């Protein structure tokens, strides 16, 4: 486990914690315009939980689905008629300020990051201690907040689903987004040979994070360029099995994390058809959803600490601009990760008071 740096942040005393906090809240499903910043009650940790003073969070397509309630099958988890959890935000990085009963891994003052499911777009958030790990001392809160859901997806897709090993040939389709940029770097950390697929303006970035080769999909069709990849990590899912299977070596696997959207079922209907098609032949296809595992977060913390992965961050938004950030993410062309800095809320007030 990475050592905890307790030197730079002194948590407030328990009786100094505010009763209310600012948070991004949604009362209904809809476009990002349903998100509003309001004052709400500061949460309290239960057994096995910690209260975190949030320094930063990041945006994922998961947040888009939870905000819009699309595809409709997502509402079975998020709430049928309105969101069960009024404050979005799964990824978190911050400082522990209070611990609940039975917590043994953290104490107030510890700097942590992880994936808490919801509630991170706020000044304070509650998370289970098993969903958090220590933040490496040399990593910023913004960098740490960029990691959890996207990097877990890349790690578990390549390792658990794809069986990545040194020398394997990996093709990352959609290499310039949040998951894709981590997939390129994590594959390289495993000793793989990596080809990245992205658009013209992102070719240089893909090369800079370690891709051995970059295919500009606006100029070349990756399904027609070369054969023999052991793993196709498909972060776009926009091509039929008859085409994507052509790039795989015998015994190769297409690991898909998304696909064409259907209003009710999302990508799952078409993904199920493709998986069925892949049963006939020596190439396979699978899809999956990442799971929060303490040991995997610790592994990612170690890669961060060693410099083996470095988050690609396009922009940092203040908390009040979370709706704008989510709208940009929904357009589908973000470069790497979009970050929500909660410190900007406090900093703006301090600057205004000083002026």
C-alpha positions in Angstrom: 0.0 0.0 0.0 1.2 3.5 -0.8 2.4 5.6 2.2 0.0 8.3 3.2 1.2 11.9 3.2 -0.3 13.6 6.2 1.9 16.7 6.1 0.0 19.1 3.9 -3.6 19.0 5.1 -4.9 19.5 8.6 -8.5 18.4 8.9 -11.0 20.6 10.8 -12.0 19.5 14.2 -15.2 17.5 14.4 -17.1 20.5 15.9 -15.8 22.8 13.1 -17.3 20.8 10.3 -20.0 22.8 8.6 -23.6 21.6 9.0 -24.2 22.5 5.3 -22.2 22.4 2.2 -22.3 23.3 -1.5 -23.1 20.5 -3.9 -24.2 19.9 -7.4 -27.8 18.5 -7.1 -30.3 17.0 -9.6 -34.0 16.4 -8.8 -34.9 14.8 -12.1 -33.4 13.2 -15.2 -32.6 15.3 -18.2 -29.8 17.2 -20.0 -26.9 18.6 -17.9 -29.1 21.7 -17.4 -30.9 19.8 -14.6 -27.7 20.1 -12.5 -27.7 23.0 -10.0 -25.4 24.1 -7.2 -27.2 24.4 -3.9 -26.5 24.3 -0.2 -27.4 20.9 1.4 -26.8 19.1 4.6 -23.2 17.8 5.1 -23.4 14.0 5.2 -22.1 11.9 8.0 -20.2 8.6 7.7 -21.8 5.3 8.8 -20.1 2.1 9.8 -17.3 1.3 7.4 -17.4 4.7 5.8 -15.3 7.9 5.9 -16.2 11.5 5.3 -14.0 13.2 2.8 -13.3 16.9 2.2 -13.5 16.7 -1.6 -10.6 18.4 -3.4 -11.4 17.2 -6.9 -13.6 14.8 -8.9 -13.7 13.8 -12.5 -16.4 13.1 -15.1 -17.2 9.8 -16.7 -19.8 8.6 -19.1 -21.3 6.9 -16.1 -22.2 10.4 -14.8 -23.8 11.2 -18.1 -26.0 8.1 -17.9 -26.9 8.7 -14.3 -27.8 12.4 -15.0 -29.8 11.8 -18.2 -31.3 8.5 -17.1 -30.4 7.0 -20.5 -30.5 4.3 -21.6 -33.7 3.7 -19.7 -32.5 0.4 -18.3 -30.0 2.5 -16.3 -32.9 3.7 -14.2 -33.3 0.2 -12.7 -30.2 1.1 -10.8 -30.4 4.9 -10.6 -34.1 5.2 -9.8 -37.2 4.6 -12.0 -38.8 8.0 -11.9 -36.1 10.2 -10.5 -32.5 9.7 -9.3 -32.1 7.8 -6.0 -29.0 9.9 -5.3 -29.3 13.6 -5.8 -25.6 14.4 -5.9 -23.7 12.9 -8.9 -20.0 12.2 -9.1 -18.3 8.8 -8.7 -14.6 9.6 -8.7 -13.2 11.4 -5.7 -9.9 12.7 -4.3 -9.6 14.5 -1.0 -8.8 14.5 2.7 -10.5 12.3 5.3 -12.1 14.5 8.0 -14.1 11.9 9.9 -14.4 8.1 10.1 -17.3 5.9 10.9 -17.5 2.8 13.1 -15.3 -0.2 12.2 -13.0 1.9 10.0 -9.4 0.7 10.4 -7.5 1.8 7.3 -7.8 5.6 7.5 -7.9 8.4 10.0 -8.6 12.2 9.7 -5.9 13.9 7.7 -5.3 11.0 5.3 -5.2 12.0 1.6 -7.2 9.5 -0.4 -8.8 8.8 -3.8 -11.2 6.2 -5.1 -14.6 5.5 -6.6 -17.6 6.1 -4.3 -20.5 5.7 -6.8 -22.2 9.1 -6.2 -21.9 12.3 -4.1 -18.4 13.5 -5.2 -19.6 16.7 -6.9 -19.7 18.4 -3.5 -17.5 19.9 -0.8 -17.9 16.8 1.4 -18.7 13.2 0.4 -19.0 9.8 2.1 -17.3 6.7 0.7 -16.7 3.2 2.0 -13.1 2.7 3.1 -12.9 -0.3 0.8 -13.5 2.0 -2.2 -10.6 4.3 -1.3 -6.8 4.1 -1.2 -4.1 6.5 -0.1 -3.1 9.1 -2.6 0.6 9.1 -3.6 2.3 12.1 -2.1 3.7 13.2 -5.5 0.4 13.1 -7.3 -2.0 16.1 -7.3 -5.6 15.7 -6.2 -6.7 16.5 -9.8 -4.5 13.8 -11.2 -5.7 11.3 -8.6 -9.4 12.2 -9.2 -8.9 11.4 -12.9 -8.0 7.8 -12.3 -10.6 5.6 -10.5 -13.4 4.6 -12.9 -11.5 5.1 -16.2 -8.3 3.4 -15.1 -10.1 0.5 -13.4 -12.0 -0.1 -16.6 -8.8 -0.1 -18.6 -7.0 -2.4 -16.1 -9.7 -4.9 -15.7 -10.5 -5.0 -19.4 -6.9 -5.6 -20.5 -5.8 -7.9 -17.6 -9.0 -9.8 -16.5 -10.9 -10.0 -19.8 -8.0 -9.8 -22.3 -5.3 -11.8 -20.5 -2.6 -9.2 -21.3 1.0 -10.4 -21.0 4.4 -9.1 -22.1 4.8 -9.1 -25.8 1.1 -9.3 -26.6 -0.1 -7.0 -29.5 -2.8 -4.7 -28.3 -5.0 -2.4 -30.4 -6.8 0.4 -28.5 -9.7 1.8 -30.5 -10.8 5.2 -29.0 -7.4 5.8 -27.5 -7.8 9.5 -26.8 -10.7 9.5 -24.2 -10.5 9.0 -20.5 -10.5 5.2 -20.6 -8.5 5.0 -23.8 -5.6 7.1 -22.6 -5.3 4.8 -19.5 -5.6 1.7 -21.7 -2.6 2.7 -23.8 -0.4 3.4 -20.7 -1.5 0.3 -18.7 -1.0 -1.9 -21.7 2.6 -0.6 -22.0 3.2 -1.1 -18.3 2.4 -4.8 -18.9 5.0 -4.9 -21.6 2.6 -5.0 -24.6 3.1 -3.6 -28.1 0.4 -1.0 -28.4 -1.3 0.5 -31.5 -3.7 3.5 -30.8 -6.6 4.6 -32.9 -7.7 8.2 -32.7 -8.5 11.3 -34.8 -5.9 13.6 -36.4 -5.7 16.2 -33.7 -4.9 13.6 -31.0 -2.2 11.5 -32.8 0.7 13.4 -31.2 -0.9 12.9 -27.7 -1.3 9.1 -28.3 2.3 8.8 -29.3 3.4 10.9 -26.3 1.8 8.5 -23.8 3.6 5.5 -25.2 1.7 4.1 -28.2 4.2 2.3 -30.5 2.0 3.1 -33.5 -0.9 5.5 -34.0 -3.7 5.1 -36.6 -5.6 8.2 -37.6 -9.1 6.9 -38.3 -10.0 9.9 -40.4 -7.4 8.7 -42.9 -7.1 4.9 -42.4 -9.6 2.2 -41.5 -8.1 0.3 -38.7 -10.0 -2.9 -39.5 -8.4 -3.0 -42.9 -4.8 -1.9 -42.0 -3.2 -4.9 -40.3 -4.0 -8.3 -38.8 -2.7 -10.3 -35.9 -3.7 -8.4 -32.7 -4.1 -10.4 -29.6 -6.4 -7.9 -27.9 -8.6 -5.3 -29.4 -9.6 -3.0 -26.6 -12.6 -1.4 -28.1 -13.6 1.9 -26.4 -15.9 2.9 -29.3 -17.8 -0.3 -30.2 -19.0 1.2 -33.4 -18.0 -1.5 -35.9 -19.7 -4.9 -36.6 -18.1 -8.2 -35.5 -17.5 -9.1 -39.2 -15.1 -6.1 -39.4 -13.4 -6.0 -36.0 -12.7 -9.7 -36.0 -10.5 -9.3 -39.0 -7.8 -7.5 -37.0 -7.5 -10.3 -34.4 -5.0 -13.1 -34.5 -6.3 -16.7 -34.0 -7.4 -16.9 -30.4 -7.5 -13.1 -30.1 -10.2 -11.3 -28.1 -12.2 -8.1 -28.6 -12.8 -6.5 -25.2 -15.6 -4.0 -25.7 -16.8 -1.5 -23.1 -19.5 0.3 -25.1 -21.3 0.2 -28.4 -24.1 1.8 -30.4 -26.8 3.1 -28.1 -30.5 2.0 -28.0 -32.9 4.2 -26.1 -34.1 1.4 -23.8 -31.3 -1.2 -23.7 -28.3 1.0 -24.5 -25.5 -0.9 -26.3 -26.4 -4.3 -24.7 -28.7 -5.6 -27.5 -26.0 -5.2 -30.2 -23.2 -6.4 -27.9 -25.2 -9.6 -27.2 -25.6 -10.2 -30.9 -21.8 -9.7 -31.5 -20.9 -12.0 -28.6 -23.1 -14.7 -30.1 -21.5 -14.2 -33.5 -18.0 -14.6 -31.9 -18.9 -18.1 -30.8 -18.4 -19.4 -34.3 -14.7 -19.3 -34.9 -11.4 -19.0 -33.1 -11.7 -15.3 -32.2 -13.7 -14.1 -29.2 -15.6 -11.0 -28.1 -16.7 -10.0 -24.6 -17.9 -6.9 -22.8 -17.9 -6.1 -19.1 -18.4 -3.4 -16.4 -15.6 -2.5 -14.1 -15.8 -3.4 -10.4 -14.3 -1.3 -7.6 -11.6 -3.5 -5.9 -9.3 -2.2 -3.3 -6.3 -4.2 -4.6 -6.8 -2.8 -8.1 -7.0 0.8 -6.8 -3.8 0.1 -4.9 -2.1 -1.2 -8.1 -3.1 1.9 -9.9 -1.8 4.1 -7.1 1.5 2.3 -7.5 1.6 2.9 -11.2 0.8 6.6 -10.6 3.5 6.8 -7.9 6.1 5.2 -10.3 5.1 7.4 -13.2 4.0 4.4 -15.3 0.7 6.1 -15.9 0.0 9.9 -16.0 -3.5 11.1 -16.4 -4.3 13.1 -19.6 -6.4 16.1 -18.5 -8.0 18.3 -21.0 -9.6 20.9 -18.7 -10.3 21.6 -15.0 -13.7 23.1 -14.2 -14.9 24.8 -11.0 -17.7 23.0 -9.1 -20.3 25.6 -10.3 -19.5 24.7 -13.9 -20.2 20.9 -13.6 -23.1 21.1 -16.0 -20.9 22.7 -18.7 -18.2 20.0 -18.1 -20.8 17.2 -18.4 -22.2 18.8 -21.6 -18.7 18.8 -23.1 -18.2 15.2 -22.2 -21.5 14.3 -23.8 -20.4 15.6 -27.1 -18.0 12.7 -27.2 -14.7 14.4 -28.1 -13.0 15.2 -24.8 -9.3 14.6 -24.8 -8.5 12.4 -21.8 -10.3 13.5 -18.6 -12.4 16.4 -17.5 -11.8 17.4 -13.8 -14.1 19.2 -11.3 -12.0 21.2 -8.8 -13.9 21.7 -5.6 -11.1 23.8 -4.2 -12.1 26.5 -6.7 -15.3 27.1 -4.8 -13.4 28.0 -1.6 -10.7 29.8 -3.5 -13.1 32.1 -5.4 -14.7 33.1 -2.1 -11.3 33.8 -0.5 -10.2 35.9 -3.5 -13.5 37.8 -3.5 -13.2 38.6 0.3 -9.6 39.7 -0.2 -10.5 42.1 -3.1 
